[in-house]
C-alpha cells in the first residue's frame, strides 16, 4: 500500500482511500482531499516534515504522520 | 427590529478586511461564551439597524473544532437574517465547500466572491451569473482589499434578510445518498425547524454526535436510520462522512466547470514562495493550535523566543563589549531557538504534555499585499498599546529607579548621593546579587545587573533603560542601542560577564505581561472544548472516561438522556455519572464536585436535576495530588460529549475545601 507519507517532492498522485478516523480524518477531507482527487507534492520542509501539497489549486501543509492516512494509487 | 447578518467564510478569505470596511469603527470585540474564540460584532455603515456578526474563519461545519462548533451553534440557534458568505475567488473549490454546508441551513445566503482583482490578474474568469444560478443564490464579486463591491454585497444580504426567503437548495447529493437524505428528512419532520431540515438530515447521515444528542431520537427511529445509512455505506463502499464530503466536492467540481475558466495551472514559484516565510509567532499566535496539549506547549516555550524587546539588550552588549561583533546577535537567536526545541523535547516527557501528536493540517495561504487602512489600523493598535505601556509601567518604574539610585542614607539621613554605589538601589541590588555569583556576576556590576534583571520582569525594555539610568552619568539622551553608555558598561562588564548577562536576560522568566498572557492562555486551554462538551450532554460517558471506571461495582446504570440544551449553554442540563475512581487521579474529571453530605454548588444545581449523583450518595473518591490528605468522598456531576473529552482539570474550580 502506497501512502502519501512515502511521497517525494514533484510527484502527482490520485487519492485511493482515506484511513484513520475522527477529527484528523475529517479535517483532511474538509480540506479537499477526497477519493479521486489529484495531489501534487510541492516540497518538503527542511527537516523532511511537514510536507507541502498542492490540492484543488491551493497549498496545504501536512505532517507525515497524518499523511500516512492518505492512500494513493 | 435589528437585522442580523452573519459573515462566514474560510480563514484568510478576507473576512476581517471586509468586516472592517463594512462596520468602520462601530465594532465590539469579545469572546464567544466559554471559548477563546474571538467574537466580533459591528453595525453596518450608514444602516445602523443592521448588525454584522463576524463568525470565526472556518473550513467546514464539523463538530470537531471550537471555531466550527461556535459558528454552527450561532447559525442554528440565533438564526441570523441572512448569511454573507465570503469566498476566496483564487481558491474557489475549497471555499465553496463551506458554502454548500451553509446553504443547507435554509437561511438566505449571499455569496461574495472576494479577490476578484487577483482572479482577473491571474487571467482566470469567474462567471458570477452562472455561479449564482448553479448555486441557487445571489452572487456578488468584490475586492475587499480595494474596497470594491463590499457594501453592495452587504446591501444585497440585507434585502435578502428582509425578503426572508432562502433560495432553492442546490442539488448537491445524488443517487442513493439523496434518497437516504430524503428518507431521513421525512422521518424527522416536525422535530426540527423546517428551514433546517436538510441540515439536520445531512448531520444525522454523517452521524454527527452533537446533533444526535440534541435530537435525542427514540430507539426505534435511530436504528431504522442507522440501517438506512449503513446500506448506503455498503453500496458506495465508503463511510458516511467520506460519502458526504466526496459528493460535496464532486458537486463543486461540476459548478466550477460551469462557471470558472482557469488559466493552465502554473506550478512554478509563486510570489508567496519567493517571500521568505518567516514565522513571527508569539504567545497569542498559538490560539489557532487545536490540541490543548500542543497549545500549552507552544505557550510554555514562547518565552524563549527573542522578542523585539530583547533586541536592545543584544545590541547594547554587542556594541559595548564585543565591539559590534555580528556573532553576538546570531548566537543569541540560535540559543533562543535551541531553548525552545530542548524545552519542547523535555516537556513531552511530562504526562500533561505526552501523547499522540495532534493533527497538523493547515493551509499555507498565499501572501497578499495589505491595504493601507489595515496597516494603519494595525500600526495604531500596536503603537498605542506600546505608548500606554511606555507612559505607565515603564515611565513609573524609571522614576522609582531614578529615585532609588539617586538617594541613599548618608550620615544617617536620606539624601541625594553623588556615587550611586551608595544609593538605596545599590543596597537592594547587593542584597540579591549573591544569587547571581555562580554565573560570574561579581564586583561593581553585580548589583547593577541584578537590579536590571529584576526590572526586566516588568518589561524587557526596562533592562536597557535601567542600565541607562545606572550608567548615564553625563545625562545624555539614550539611543536605541545606548551608545552613550557603552564606555561605562564596557568598563564594568568583561566580555564573559557581558555574555553571561545577555544569556540570562534572554532565557530568564519573560516579563509580567507575557507571564499574564501565558496564564490566561493556559487557563483557557482547559476550557477550549467546553461549549461542545456542555452543549452535548451525553447519555453514556465517552470511552475516555469509562476506561477509568475501574472498580465500579455494578453495571453502568441506565441514564436518562438530557433534553436538548439551550444556547448560550452555560446552564445546559447535565447527566450525572456515578463513578468510583481508583488508582491515581484521572486526567478526566467531572464538571462539579462537592463533599458528600453537603449541598451541591449553586451553579451545579442550576444545571438541572442532580440525581443520581445526589449529595447523600458519595460517588467520587477524590485522589488529590500525592502527599495531600484525602478529603474524603465527593459527589460528582459531569456532562461530556461523545466526541469530546471532558474538560480536564475542570473539577478544581468547584473543589470543596
HADDOCK unambig.tbl for C-alpha pairs under 7 A between the chains (distance, minus, plus):
assign (segid A and resid 23 and name CA) (segid B and resid 64 and name CA) 5.82 0.50 0.50
assign (segid A and resid 24 and name CA) (segid B and resid 359 and name CA) 5.52 0.50 0.50
assign (segid A and resid 28 and name CA) (segid B and resid 361 and name CA) 6.72 0.50 0.50
assign (segid A and resid 29 and name CA) (segid B and resid 245 and name CA) 6.60 0.50 0.50
assign (segid A and resid 30 and name CA) (segid B and resid 59 and name CA) 6.71 0.50 0.50
assign (segid A and resid 30 and name CA) (segid B and resid 60 and name CA) 6.30 0.50 0.50
assign (segid A and resid 30 and name CA) (segid B and resid 245 and name CA) 6.93 0.50 0.50
assign (segid A and resid 31 and name CA) (segid B and resid 94 and name CA) 6.62 0.50 0.50
assign (segid A and resid 32 and name CA) (segid B and resid 94 and name CA) 6.23 0.50 0.50
assign (segid A and resid 34 and name CA) (segid B and resid 246 and name CA) 5.71 0.50 0.50
assign (segid A and resid 35 and name CA) (segid B and resid 246 and name CA) 6.80 0.50 0.50
assign (segid A and resid 56 and name CA) (segid B and resid 93 and name CA) 6.58 0.50 0.50
assign (segid A and resid 57 and name CA) (segid B and resid 91 and name CA) 6.36 0.50 0.50
assign (segid A and resid 58 and name CA) (segid B and resid 91 and name CA) 6.28 0.50 0.50
assign (segid A and resid 59 and name CA) (segid B and resid 363 and name CA) 5.93 0.50 0.50
assign (segid A and resid 59 and name CA) (segid B and resid 364 and name CA) 5.36 0.50 0.50
assign (segid A and resid 59 and name CA) (segid B and resid 365 and name CA) 6.87 0.50 0.50
assign (segid A and resid 60 and name CA) (segid B and resid 362 and name CA) 5.75 0.50 0.50
assign (segid A and resid 60 and name CA) (segid B and resid 363 and name CA) 4.47 0.50 0.50
assign (segid A and resid 60 and name CA) (segid B and resid 364 and name CA) 5.66 0.50 0.50
assign (segid A and resid 61 and name CA) (segid B and resid 361 and name CA) 5.85 0.50 0.50
assign (segid A and resid 61 and name CA) (segid B and resid 362 and name CA) 5.23 0.50 0.50
assign (segid A and resid 61 and name CA) (segid B and resid 363 and name CA) 5.92 0.50 0.50
assign (segid A and resid 61 and name CA) (segid B and resid 364 and name CA) 6.38 0.50 0.50
assign (segid A and resid 62 and name CA) (segid B and resid 360 and name CA) 5.85 0.50 0.50
assign (segid A and resid 62 and name CA) (segid B and resid 361 and name CA) 4.86 0.50 0.50
assign (segid A and resid 62 and name CA) (segid B and resid 362 and name CA) 6.69 0.50 0.50
assign (segid A and resid 63 and name CA) (segid B and resid 360 and name CA) 5.87 0.50 0.50
assign (segid A and resid 66 and name CA) (segid B and resid 359 and name CA) 6.65 0.50 0.50
